[in-house]
Amino acid sequence: MHGVATLIGKNLPAPFQEWRVRRLLLQHERFDSKYGVDTQMPVALADLETNAPGARFANRYQGTPIAFLHRLIRRLEINRERFTFIDLGSGKGRVLLIAGQYPFKAVIGVEFSKTLHDIALRNIGKFRSAGASRTDLTSINMDAEEFDFSRFTDKLVFCYNSFGAGLMIRVLDNLEISTKGPGETVFAYLGAMPGDVEQRLKRFPIIERAEVLTEFDTYERYCIYRMIPQN
Ligand SMILES: C[S@@+](CC[C@H](N)C(=O)[O-])C[C@H]1O[C@@H](n2cnc3c(N)ncnc32)[C@H](O)[C@@H]1O
């Protein structure tokens, strides 16, 4: 159904497509100005901590389309109160703020860049002051490779094209180890998935797969997996 919608969207006349992109931009600008936060402007890698180990495999900061993330969260049949939402490469924290509007057990972002992490902390503070958050929001300044998933039982792990294939596979190895413990793990990946990563994830059932339009007038693929323990 989603595939059909994307196909129709891609074949719309240019003015209509331009209108859709403008609408996305406007939604994102309105979100930032409503809460006095800064999530909109992309940040080039060259403007981040280029000497940090994490920078070697990193992609630049750009925020996930807001309406898409709301849809993803609402469509997933999970008991949110039991699930911790984890964003790998959380940047300025837009995803944390959106997920924070749902009653997840907790929402945690992992970001290698101190510059982006500091912006995320300021954004979270403003969002909390506005009374917009329904759960505990945290940004952790850490390389995703160091993150210990085993502390969490039920978890929804999100990643928007944060880093290259080698690192993604090591992170997935860590995540998969945690699935052998109690709880359910759902993994949602947004962005062009490198072939090695797709191969690595092939063993898991897919919950949903489609494409989404971004404010940069590009389509990003996304795929959601149920990471069931393997023997
Ligand atoms: C495309 S942005 C996504 C931002 C956010 N998740 C969102 O969707 O709004 C990718 C983010 O991953 C971060 N990143 C890249 N490599 C990382 C690493 N090794 N550990 C943690 N974060 C990383 C980048 O700094 C950037 O903020």
The ligand as an SDF file (V2000), in Angstrom:
LIG
                    3D

 27 29  0  0  0  0  0  0  0  0999 V2000
   21.5890   11.6540    9.3080 C   0  0  0  0  0  0  0  0  0  0  0  0
   21.9110   12.2220   10.9420 S   0  0  0  0  0  0  0  0  0  0  0  0
   20.4820   11.6340   11.8110 C   0  0  0  0  0  0  0  0  0  0  0  0
   20.1300   12.4770   13.0060 C   0  0  0  0  0  0  0  0  0  0  0  0
   18.9030   12.0320   13.7950 C   0  0  0  0  0  0  0  0  0  0  0  0
   18.9340   10.6200   14.0860 N   0  0  0  0  0  0  0  0  0  0  0  0
   17.6370   12.3260   13.0310 C   0  0  0  0  0  0  0  0  0  0  0  0
   17.2260   11.4170   12.3080 O   0  0  0  0  0  0  0  0  0  0  0  0
   17.0740   13.3990   13.1240 O   0  0  0  0  0  0  0  0  0  0  0  0
   23.2030   11.0740   11.4380 C   0  0  0  0  0  0  0  0  0  0  0  0
   23.8130   11.3840   12.8050 C   0  0  0  0  0  0  0  0  0  0  0  0
   24.6720   10.3040   13.2110 O   0  0  0  0  0  0  0  0  0  0  0  0
   25.7570   10.8490   13.9520 C   0  0  0  0  0  0  0  0  0  0  0  0
   26.8330    9.8490   13.9970 N   0  0  0  0  0  0  0  0  0  0  0  0
   27.6710    9.5220   13.0030 C   0  0  0  0  0  0  0  0  0  0  0  0
   28.5550    8.5790   13.4030 N   0  0  0  0  0  0  0  0  0  0  0  0
   28.2510    8.2870   14.6980 C   0  0  0  0  0  0  0  0  0  0  0  0
   28.7910    7.3770   15.6640 C   0  0  0  0  0  0  0  0  0  0  0  0
   29.8170    6.5700   15.3890 N   0  0  0  0  0  0  0  0  0  0  0  0
   28.2140    7.3260   16.8780 N   0  0  0  0  0  0  0  0  0  0  0  0
   27.1700    8.1490   17.1930 C   0  0  0  0  0  0  0  0  0  0  0  0
   26.6520    9.0380   16.3330 N   0  0  0  0  0  0  0  0  0  0  0  0
   27.1530    9.1000   15.0890 C   0  0  0  0  0  0  0  0  0  0  0  0
   26.0750   12.1140   13.1360 C   0  0  0  0  0  0  0  0  0  0  0  0
   26.8730   13.0160   13.8620 O   0  0  0  0  0  0  0  0  0  0  0  0
   24.6720   12.6410   12.8590 C   0  0  0  0  0  0  0  0  0  0  0  0
   24.2160   13.4620   13.8830 O   0  0  0  0  0  0  0  0  0  0  0  0
  1  2  1  0
  2  3  1  0
  2 10  1  0
  3  4  1  0
  4  5  1  0
  5  6  1  0
  5  7  1  0
  7  8  2  0
  7  9  1  0
 10 11  1  0
 11 12  1  0
 11 26  1  0
 12 13  1  0
 13 14  1  0
 13 24  1  0
 14 15  1  0
 14 23  1  0
 15 16  2  0
 16 17  1  0
 17 18  1  0
 17 23  2  0
 18 19  1  0
 18 20  2  0
 20 21  1  0
 21 22  2  0
 22 23  1  0
 24 25  1  0
 24 26  1  0
 26 27  1  0
M  CHG  2   2   1   9  -1
M  END
$$$$
